[in-house]
Amino acid sequence: MGQMQYNASLPFHGDSDKVFDLAISALAALGFRLTGRTAQSATLVGPAMNSSRQNPLVGASELDLRLTDERLPLKAELGGAERMMKFVRTFPVALNAGLGLVFLVVFGVVFGAVFGPGPWVAVVLAMTLLNGAILVVFGRWMSQAIHAWTCCGLDSFLVTIVAASGPEEGEK
């Protein structure tokens, strides 16, 4: 379990079968696979997160719900979110560096024979470095947003299943 973790817990006084059935149904619709179920727990493995446009719950690669001492804790490994976070931090910067090299080669062929290694080299390098710096900052921001978005989705999921499985109005 070297991945990022999410842990939350809410008081629970409802129907344990109902809360686990709701959780499994909701998560199965998103592509999660049930790997373990008892009267007091459910463990599910999630699909890979391939886009920030997916449901934030798929940022969890594994979810564990266990009813203990009138509380419902939710533990999750955020493998899908971590994968997307690495992608948004590395891919744009690598693409920018690759494009910088392509521009140096293309401009070298086009302008190098006529003008030699002149100011165009400095312009290409400066633009590549400036874009790289912007992309590093943007990648960090996007990475933090993906993490927060996934955690917020898991918070909402836990609140919703607890509320929907709570005691009936007359049982409170």
Buried (B, 14 or more C-beta within 10 A) or exposed (E): EEBBEBEBBBEBEBBBEEBBBBBBEBBEEBBBEBEEBEEEBBBBBBBEBEEBEBBBBBBBBBBBBBBEEEEBBBBBBBBBBBBBBEBBBEEBBEEBBEBBEEBBEEBBEEBBEEEEEEEBBEEBEEBBEEBBEEBBEBBEEBBEEBBEBBBEBBBEBBEEBBEBBBEEEEEE
